[in-house]
Amino acid sequence: MTKWEYVTVPLLTHATKQILDNWGDDGYELVAVVPGPNAEQLVAYMKRPKE
């Protein structure tokens, strides 16, 4: 059975691709994006298998 580790990441709308690419390079997979605390921010939920 796969065990996962999770992270929540604040996303700024002007740098979303760069932020997601950096986390993807570290092995994280995007699970969901939800609205953040203000109109210019989103929050990404990401996961990767535990080693």
PyMOL Python script that loads the backbone (N, CA, C, O; Angstrom):
from pymol import cmd

cmd.read_pdbstr("""\
ATOM      1  N   MET A   1       0.838  -1.182   0.000  1.00  0.00           N
ATOM      2  CA  MET A   1       0.000   0.000   0.000  1.00  0.00           C
ATOM      3  C   MET A   1       0.885   1.248   0.000  1.00  0.00           C
ATOM      4  O   MET A   1       1.811   1.360   0.804  1.00  0.00           O
ATOM      5  N   THR A   2       0.598   2.169  -0.892  1.00  0.00           N
ATOM      6  CA  THR A   2       1.385   3.395  -0.988  1.00  0.00           C
ATOM      7  C   THR A   2       1.034   4.340   0.148  1.00  0.00           C
ATOM      8  O   THR A   2      -0.138   4.558   0.453  1.00  0.00           O
ATOM      9  N   LYS A   3       2.055   4.894   0.765  1.00  0.00           N
ATOM     10  CA  LYS A   3       1.867   5.927   1.782  1.00  0.00           C
ATOM     11  C   LYS A   3       2.260   7.252   1.147  1.00  0.00           C
ATOM     12  O   LYS A   3       3.203   7.313   0.358  1.00  0.00           O
ATOM     13  N   TRP A   4       1.541   8.308   1.490  1.00  0.00           N
ATOM     14  CA  TRP A   4       1.724   9.608   0.867  1.00  0.00           C
ATOM     15  C   TRP A   4       2.152  10.655   1.877  1.00  0.00           C
ATOM     16  O   TRP A   4       1.840  10.557   3.064  1.00  0.00           O
ATOM     17  N   GLU A   5       2.867  11.654   1.395  1.00  0.00           N
ATOM     18  CA  GLU A   5       3.091  12.868   2.164  1.00  0.00           C
ATOM     19  C   GLU A   5       2.459  14.008   1.384  1.00  0.00           C
ATOM     20  O   GLU A   5       2.458  14.008   0.153  1.00  0.00           O
ATOM     21  N   TYR A   6       1.925  14.973   2.108  1.00  0.00           N
ATOM     22  CA  TYR A   6       1.159  16.059   1.510  1.00  0.00           C
ATOM     23  C   TYR A   6       1.765  17.404   1.861  1.00  0.00           C
ATOM     24  O   TYR A   6       2.484  17.545   2.850  1.00  0.00           O
ATOM     25  N   VAL A   7       1.457  18.395   1.023  1.00  0.00           N
ATOM     26  CA  VAL A   7       1.889  19.759   1.292  1.00  0.00           C
ATOM     27  C   VAL A   7       0.840  20.708   0.732  1.00  0.00           C
ATOM     28  O   VAL A   7       0.235  20.439  -0.306  1.00  0.00           O
ATOM     29  N   THR A   8       0.629  21.819   1.430  1.00  0.00           N
ATOM     30  CA  THR A   8      -0.208  22.895   0.891  1.00  0.00           C
ATOM     31  C   THR A   8       0.720  24.039   0.516  1.00  0.00           C
ATOM     32  O   THR A   8       1.634  24.394   1.260  1.00  0.00           O
ATOM     33  N   VAL A   9       0.463  24.606  -0.656  1.00  0.00           N
ATOM     34  CA  VAL A   9       1.363  25.610  -1.216  1.00  0.00           C
ATOM     35  C   VAL A   9       0.560  26.840  -1.642  1.00  0.00           C
ATOM     36  O   VAL A   9      -0.380  26.714  -2.427  1.00  0.00           O
ATOM     37  N   PRO A  10       0.913  28.027  -1.140  1.00  0.00           N
ATOM     38  CA  PRO A  10       0.240  29.230  -1.633  1.00  0.00           C
ATOM     39  C   PRO A  10       0.703  29.530  -3.062  1.00  0.00           C
ATOM     40  O   PRO A  10       1.896  29.466  -3.361  1.00  0.00           O
ATOM     41  N   LEU A  11      -0.239  29.852  -3.927  1.00  0.00           N
ATOM     42  CA  LEU A  11       0.072  30.167  -5.321  1.00  0.00           C
ATOM     43  C   LEU A  11      -0.263  31.624  -5.600  1.00  0.00           C
ATOM     44  O   LEU A  11      -1.376  32.074  -5.326  1.00  0.00           O
ATOM     45  N   LEU A  12       0.684  32.347  -6.135  1.00  0.00           N
ATOM     46  CA  LEU A  12       0.411  33.706  -6.592  1.00  0.00           C
ATOM     47  C   LEU A  12       0.049  33.633  -8.066  1.00  0.00           C
ATOM     48  O   LEU A  12       0.719  32.941  -8.833  1.00  0.00           O
ATOM     49  N   THR A  13      -0.996  34.332  -8.471  1.00  0.00           N
ATOM     50  CA  THR A  13      -1.504  34.195  -9.832  1.00  0.00           C
ATOM     51  C   THR A  13      -0.476  34.561 -10.891  1.00  0.00           C
ATOM     52  O   THR A  13      -0.540  34.036 -12.003  1.00  0.00           O
ATOM     53  N   HIS A  14       0.461  35.437 -10.587  1.00  0.00           N
ATOM     54  CA  HIS A  14       1.459  35.827 -11.589  1.00  0.00           C
ATOM     55  C   HIS A  14       2.636  34.843 -11.674  1.00  0.00           C
ATOM     56  O   HIS A  14       3.486  34.989 -12.553  1.00  0.00           O
ATOM     57  N   ALA A  15       2.702  33.848 -10.782  1.00  0.00           N
ATOM     58  CA  ALA A  15       3.835  32.910 -10.782  1.00  0.00           C
ATOM     59  C   ALA A  15       3.382  31.460 -10.609  1.00  0.00           C
ATOM     60  O   ALA A  15       4.163  30.618 -10.165  1.00  0.00           O
ATOM     61  N   THR A  16       2.144  31.166 -10.951  1.00  0.00           N
ATOM     62  CA  THR A  16       1.591  29.836 -10.711  1.00  0.00           C
ATOM     63  C   THR A  16       2.391  28.732 -11.382  1.00  0.00           C
ATOM     64  O   THR A  16       2.737  27.743 -10.736  1.00  0.00           O
ATOM     65  N   LYS A  17       2.689  28.884 -12.669  1.00  0.00           N
ATOM     66  CA  LYS A  17       3.407  27.841 -13.399  1.00  0.00           C
ATOM     67  C   LYS A  17       4.778  27.586 -12.797  1.00  0.00           C
ATOM     68  O   LYS A  17       5.162  26.429 -12.622  1.00  0.00           O
ATOM     69  N   GLN A  18       5.509  28.611 -12.483  1.00  0.00           N
ATOM     70  CA  GLN A  18       6.853  28.455 -11.902  1.00  0.00           C
ATOM     71  C   GLN A  18       6.784  27.730 -10.559  1.00  0.00           C
ATOM     72  O   GLN A  18       7.601  26.848 -10.291  1.00  0.00           O
ATOM     73  N   ILE A  19       5.828  28.087  -9.722  1.00  0.00           N
ATOM     74  CA  ILE A  19       5.687  27.454  -8.405  1.00  0.00           C
ATOM     75  C   ILE A  19       5.355  25.969  -8.563  1.00  0.00           C
ATOM     76  O   ILE A  19       5.969  25.114  -7.926  1.00  0.00           O
ATOM     77  N   LEU A  20       4.362  25.673  -9.434  1.00  0.00           N
ATOM     78  CA  LEU A  20       3.971  24.276  -9.639  1.00  0.00           C
ATOM     79  C   LEU A  20       5.101  23.461 -10.265  1.00  0.00           C
ATOM     80  O   LEU A  20       5.309  22.307  -9.889  1.00  0.00           O
ATOM     81  N   ASP A  21       5.832  24.045 -11.212  1.00  0.00           N
ATOM     82  CA  ASP A  21       6.970  23.346 -11.828  1.00  0.00           C
ATOM     83  C   ASP A  21       8.038  22.998 -10.786  1.00  0.00           C
ATOM     84  O   ASP A  21       8.605  21.906 -10.815  1.00  0.00           O
ATOM     85  N   ASN A  22       8.306  23.921  -9.877  1.00  0.00           N
ATOM     86  CA  ASN A  22       9.315  23.667  -8.836  1.00  0.00           C
ATOM     87  C   ASN A  22       8.901  22.504  -7.938  1.00  0.00           C
ATOM     88  O   ASN A  22       9.719  21.638  -7.627  1.00  0.00           O
ATOM     89  N   TRP A  23       7.636  22.481  -7.522  1.00  0.00           N
ATOM     90  CA  TRP A  23       7.171  21.380  -6.673  1.00  0.00           C
ATOM     91  C   TRP A  23       7.104  20.073  -7.457  1.00  0.00           C
ATOM     92  O   TRP A  23       7.385  19.003  -6.917  1.00  0.00           O
ATOM     93  N   GLY A  24       6.732  20.164  -8.732  1.00  0.00           N
ATOM     94  CA  GLY A  24       6.711  18.973  -9.578  1.00  0.00           C
ATOM     95  C   GLY A  24       8.094  18.375  -9.744  1.00  0.00           C
ATOM     96  O   GLY A  24       8.244  17.153  -9.774  1.00  0.00           O
ATOM     97  N   ASP A  25       9.110  19.227  -9.852  1.00  0.00           N
ATOM     98  CA  ASP A  25      10.494  18.741  -9.943  1.00  0.00           C
ATOM     99  C   ASP A  25      10.903  17.981  -8.687  1.00  0.00           C
ATOM    100  O   ASP A  25      11.777  17.115  -8.734  1.00  0.00           O
ATOM    101  N   ASP A  26      10.269  18.308  -7.565  1.00  0.00           N
ATOM    102  CA  ASP A  26      10.552  17.613  -6.300  1.00  0.00           C
ATOM    103  C   ASP A  26       9.698  16.360  -6.123  1.00  0.00           C
ATOM    104  O   ASP A  26       9.736  15.717  -5.074  1.00  0.00           O
ATOM    105  N   GLY A  27       8.920  16.016  -7.166  1.00  0.00           N
ATOM    106  CA  GLY A  27       8.165  14.769  -7.128  1.00  0.00           C
ATOM    107  C   GLY A  27       6.726  14.899  -6.666  1.00  0.00           C
ATOM    108  O   GLY A  27       6.040  13.891  -6.499  1.00  0.00           O
ATOM    109  N   TYR A  28       6.254  16.128  -6.453  1.00  0.00           N
ATOM    110  CA  TYR A  28       4.880  16.320  -5.998  1.00  0.00           C
ATOM    111  C   TYR A  28       3.909  16.355  -7.169  1.00  0.00           C
ATOM    112  O   TYR A  28       4.234  16.850  -8.249  1.00  0.00           O
ATOM    113  N   GLU A  29       2.713  15.822  -6.939  1.00  0.00           N
ATOM    114  CA  GLU A  29       1.627  15.811  -7.909  1.00  0.00           C
ATOM    115  C   GLU A  29       0.515  16.714  -7.403  1.00  0.00           C
ATOM    116  O   GLU A  29       0.128  16.639  -6.237  1.00  0.00           O
ATOM    117  N   LEU A  30       0.003  17.565  -8.278  1.00  0.00           N
ATOM    118  CA  LEU A  30      -1.090  18.462  -7.910  1.00  0.00           C
ATOM    119  C   LEU A  30      -2.379  17.674  -7.720  1.00  0.00           C
ATOM    120  O   LEU A  30      -2.772  16.893  -8.586  1.00  0.00           O
ATOM    121  N   VAL A  31      -3.033  17.885  -6.584  1.00  0.00           N
ATOM    122  CA  VAL A  31      -4.286  17.200  -6.275  1.00  0.00           C
ATOM    123  C   VAL A  31      -5.467  18.148  -6.459  1.00  0.00           C
ATOM    124  O   VAL A  31      -6.477  17.773  -7.056  1.00  0.00           O
ATOM    125  N   ALA A  32      -5.346  19.371  -5.950  1.00  0.00           N
ATOM    126  CA  ALA A  32      -6.450  20.326  -6.039  1.00  0.00           C
ATOM    127  C   ALA A  32      -5.921  21.740  -5.861  1.00  0.00           C
ATOM    128  O   ALA A  32      -4.867  21.961  -5.264  1.00  0.00           O
ATOM    129  N   VAL A  33      -6.684  22.696  -6.399  1.00  0.00           N
ATOM    130  CA  VAL A  33      -6.412  24.118  -6.188  1.00  0.00           C
ATOM    131  C   VAL A  33      -7.703  24.740  -5.679  1.00  0.00           C
ATOM    132  O   VAL A  33      -8.769  24.560  -6.268  1.00  0.00           O
ATOM    133  N   VAL A  34      -7.596  25.477  -4.574  1.00  0.00           N
ATOM    134  CA  VAL A  34      -8.765  26.118  -3.978  1.00  0.00           C
ATOM    135  C   VAL A  34      -8.472  27.603  -3.763  1.00  0.00           C
ATOM    136  O   VAL A  34      -7.308  27.999  -3.717  1.00  0.00           O
ATOM    137  N   PRO A  35      -9.509  28.424  -3.631  1.00  0.00           N
ATOM    138  CA  PRO A  35      -9.293  29.852  -3.375  1.00  0.00           C
ATOM    139  C   PRO A  35      -8.532  30.071  -2.072  1.00  0.00           C
ATOM    140  O   PRO A  35      -8.718  29.351  -1.091  1.00  0.00           O
ATOM    141  N   GLY A  36      -7.681  31.073  -2.090  1.00  0.00           N
ATOM    142  CA  GLY A  36      -6.900  31.413  -0.906  1.00  0.00           C
ATOM    143  C   GLY A  36      -7.579  32.492  -0.080  1.00  0.00           C
ATOM    144  O   GLY A  36      -8.759  32.786  -0.270  1.00  0.00           O
ATOM    145  N   PRO A  37      -6.815  33.083   0.847  1.00  0.00           N
ATOM    146  CA  PRO A  37      -7.385  34.063   1.759  1.00  0.00           C
ATOM    147  C   PRO A  37      -7.725  35.403   1.099  1.00  0.00           C
ATOM    148  O   PRO A  37      -8.471  36.199   1.670  1.00  0.00           O
ATOM    149  N   ASN A  38      -7.184  35.661  -0.101  1.00  0.00           N
ATOM    150  CA  ASN A  38      -7.545  36.897  -0.799  1.00  0.00           C
ATOM    151  C   ASN A  38      -7.703  36.608  -2.291  1.00  0.00           C
ATOM    152  O   ASN A  38      -7.402  35.506  -2.750  1.00  0.00           O
ATOM    153  N   ALA A  39      -8.167  37.584  -3.033  1.00  0.00           N
ATOM    154  CA  ALA A  39      -8.524  37.379  -4.445  1.00  0.00           C
ATOM    155  C   ALA A  39      -7.325  37.059  -5.335  1.00  0.00           C
ATOM    156  O   ALA A  39      -7.494  36.459  -6.397  1.00  0.00           O
ATOM    157  N   GLU A  40      -6.138  37.443  -4.930  1.00  0.00           N
ATOM    158  CA  GLU A  40      -4.961  37.222  -5.765  1.00  0.00           C
ATOM    159  C   GLU A  40      -4.192  35.969  -5.382  1.00  0.00           C
ATOM    160  O   GLU A  40      -3.100  35.746  -5.906  1.00  0.00           O
ATOM    161  N   GLN A  41      -4.712  35.157  -4.502  1.00  0.00           N
ATOM    162  CA  GLN A  41      -3.980  33.988  -4.048  1.00  0.00           C
ATOM    163  C   GLN A  41      -4.842  32.734  -4.133  1.00  0.00           C
ATOM    164  O   GLN A  41      -6.037  32.750  -3.837  1.00  0.00           O
ATOM    165  N   LEU A  42      -4.201  31.659  -4.544  1.00  0.00           N
ATOM    166  CA  LEU A  42      -4.809  30.336  -4.550  1.00  0.00           C
ATOM    167  C   LEU A  42      -3.972  29.441  -3.650  1.00  0.00           C
ATOM    168  O   LEU A  42      -2.831  29.773  -3.328  1.00  0.00           O
ATOM    169  N   VAL A  43      -4.532  28.307  -3.244  1.00  0.00           N
ATOM    170  CA  VAL A  43      -3.790  27.332  -2.445  1.00  0.00           C
ATOM    171  C   VAL A  43      -3.823  26.003  -3.182  1.00  0.00           C
ATOM    172  O   VAL A  43      -4.891  25.512  -3.547  1.00  0.00           O
ATOM    173  N   ALA A  44      -2.645  25.425  -3.398  1.00  0.00           N
ATOM    174  CA  ALA A  44      -2.534  24.132  -4.070  1.00  0.00           C
ATOM    175  C   ALA A  44      -2.300  23.050  -3.024  1.00  0.00           C
ATOM    176  O   ALA A  44      -1.506  23.221  -2.099  1.00  0.00           O
ATOM    177  N   TYR A  45      -3.000  21.940  -3.187  1.00  0.00           N
ATOM    178  CA  TYR A  45      -2.778  20.753  -2.360  1.00  0.00           C
ATOM    179  C   TYR A  45      -2.034  19.754  -3.230  1.00  0.00           C
ATOM    180  O   TYR A  45      -2.481  19.425  -4.329  1.00  0.00           O
ATOM    181  N   MET A  46      -0.886  19.267  -2.732  1.00  0.00           N
ATOM    182  CA  MET A  46      -0.038  18.381  -3.505  1.00  0.00           C
ATOM    183  C   MET A  46       0.344  17.151  -2.690  1.00  0.00           C
ATOM    184  O   MET A  46       0.311  17.171  -1.459  1.00  0.00           O
ATOM    185  N   LYS A  47       0.707  16.080  -3.396  1.00  0.00           N
ATOM    186  CA  LYS A  47       1.109  14.844  -2.704  1.00  0.00           C
ATOM    187  C   LYS A  47       2.245  14.185  -3.476  1.00  0.00           C
ATOM    188  O   LYS A  47       2.445  14.437  -4.665  1.00  0.00           O
ATOM    189  N   ARG A  48       2.987  13.329  -2.765  1.00  0.00           N
ATOM    190  CA  ARG A  48       3.984  12.468  -3.386  1.00  0.00           C
ATOM    191  C   ARG A  48       4.144  11.229  -2.526  1.00  0.00           C
ATOM    192  O   ARG A  48       3.912  11.277  -1.318  1.00  0.00           O
ATOM    193  N   PRO A  49       4.538  10.123  -3.133  1.00  0.00           N
ATOM    194  CA  PRO A  49       4.737   8.895  -2.347  1.00  0.00           C
ATOM    195  C   PRO A  49       5.864   9.085  -1.338  1.00  0.00           C
ATOM    196  O   PRO A  49       6.879   9.714  -1.633  1.00  0.00           O
ATOM    197  N   LYS A  50       5.668   8.528  -0.139  1.00  0.00           N
ATOM    198  CA  LYS A  50       6.748   8.536   0.862  1.00  0.00           C
ATOM    199  C   LYS A  50       7.806   7.534   0.449  1.00  0.00           C
ATOM    200  O   LYS A  50       7.507   6.480  -0.113  1.00  0.00           O
ATOM    201  N   GLU A  51       9.029   7.878   0.734  1.00  0.00           N
ATOM    202  CA  GLU A  51      10.131   6.963   0.410  1.00  0.00           C
ATOM    203  C   GLU A  51      10.533   6.157   1.612  1.00  0.00           C
ATOM    204  O   GLU A  51      11.444   5.334   1.527  1.00  0.00           O
TER     205      GLU A  51
END
""", "prot")
cmd.dss("prot")
cmd.show_as("cartoon", "prot")
cmd.util.cbc("prot")
cmd.orient("prot")
